[in-house]
Amino acid sequence: MPLPTFNPPVGPSPGTSHKPTVSLWEAEFGDGYSQPTPKGINHIRKSTTLSWKTLTYDQMQEIKGFFERQQGNKVFYYRPFGEQFAVKWTCKEWSSVTEGGIWQVDATLVQSFSNEK
């Protein structure tokens, strides 16, 4: 079964942030000298925080429903703005809030290196 693609009903609001996590083994020596080496071949993992600030109830339900179906551990494809290709992600953190009938959803996506296709 092919991986699903996350296609939100509207694009995220301006202010999307991208923050990679770099995983290194690092040996500390005297006088401030250290010797870092990557932890594996995929030692740089992308993380992106998305926010949709002006959603209708139905749009909020569609976005939130997608993340709930993925259950925090199922991999999906998504192409963030500015990226040339879709990347595999998981999403363990999302939230929704409303004020005066306008909904906001925030989600943090973390790159997956799973071999699922």
Long-range contacts (C-beta under 8 A, 24 or more apart in sequence): 2-117, 3-75, 3-76, 3-77, 3-88, 3-116, 3-117, 4-66, 4-70, 4-76, 4-77, 5-76, 5-77, 5-78, 5-86, 6-66, 6-76, 6-77, 6-78, 6-89, 8-52, 8-59, 8-62, 8-63, 8-66, 9-58, 9-59, 9-62, 9-63, 10-52, 10-55, 10-59, 11-81, 12-50, 12-51, 12-52, 12-81, 13-51, 13-52, 13-53, 13-54, 15-51, 16-48, 16-49, 16-50, 16-51, 16-80, 16-81, 17-48, 17-49, 18-46, 18-47, 18-48, 18-80, 19-47, 19-48, 19-49, 20-44, 20-45, 20-46, 20-47, 21-45, 21-47, 42-113, 45-110, 45-111, 45-113, 46-87, 46-110, 46-111, 47-108, 47-109, 47-110, 47-111, 48-80, 48-108, 48-109, 49-106, 49-107, 49-108, 49-109, 50-80, 50-106, 50-107, 50-108, 50-109, 51-104, 51-105, 51-106, 51-107, 52-103, 52-104, 52-105, 52-106, 53-104, 54-102, 54-103, 54-104, 55-102, 55-103, 55-104, 55-105, 56-103, 57-101, 57-103, 59-103, 60-96, 60-98, 60-103, 60-104, 60-105, 63-94, 63-105, 63-107, 64-94, 64-96, 64-105, 67-91, 67-94, 67-107, 75-112, 75-114, 75-116, 78-109, 80-109, 87-111, 88-112, 88-113, 88-114, 88-116
